């Protein structure tokens, strides 16, 4: 699964510069600097409560930073609406999957037709990526297993042909075999050239997929580098030593 | 290797063309203030119209005053609508979020109940 580092383009696809963010006046991010080059897979690792998901929310326009710049493809986009970014190809698959449990798989997939592809094309792309979904099309999404729901969420996101895929805790609550399957898809998507920024609590899962990893602790990035180079320091970061 | 430079170029172009509106909260605040201002202006215009109409026996001037009063009334109504719309926006967003959450919770309960029956 290991991809080697893509050629850096002159302008990074994502730059977070000195991002600070707060919930109800309480600071949770204390100056995040992070860069994702086009075609690169970057993993943010760290223990629960480090601010990983908040970083993704800021990038996706779901939370406004209190300071710092969010720069996409060379343009500062602070204040951009989440739906406007989604329409242009920033696809966030949130923790908890964000599917509509009371709609069928087919209807869930249709939800992304606003991005351009028609219903049939979305279904075809999804089944091509996850063949298991073909027999589940008319099943209510809420009645599926966690792994199937995560596949649906990924299929729906990938059917929009995103330029930047943002994944929040893909492995949350899933069996290891399903997680391996999902990360194989992430590796495949990355190999096709889509940039990926992912957040993961279980660091070892992403070692073979990510080109760059950033370790985040208490709202700050404490280490950045190649995943294998950071492996030794991870337990220290997680244990807060 | 970067295999789809076209997609990156398209993304870059779309991001470059993207309009960055004011944040929703600042727009809401502005519209709320506009609403209040219009209500005040409407009332003042209505009072002025009353004084014009009251201060003359000329029927033409009184008719002008009636038109001015109707304009004042219109401004006050529009201002009131803006005030209600934007003062309640925050509440309505919360209400929508709550509705969506309750629907999800209800579906979860239903799914659990159906599982138990199996």
Interface residues (C-beta under 8 A of the other chain):
Chain A: X6 X7 X9 X11 X13 X38 X39 X64 X72 X73 X74 X75 X77 X78 X79 X80 X81 X84 X88 X89 X101 X102 X140 X142 X143 X161 X163 X164 X191 X192 X193 X194 X195
Chain B: X1 X2 X3 X4 X5 X7 X8 X10 X11 X12 X14 X15 X16 X18 X20 X21 X22 X23 X24 X103 X104 X107 X108 X111 X114
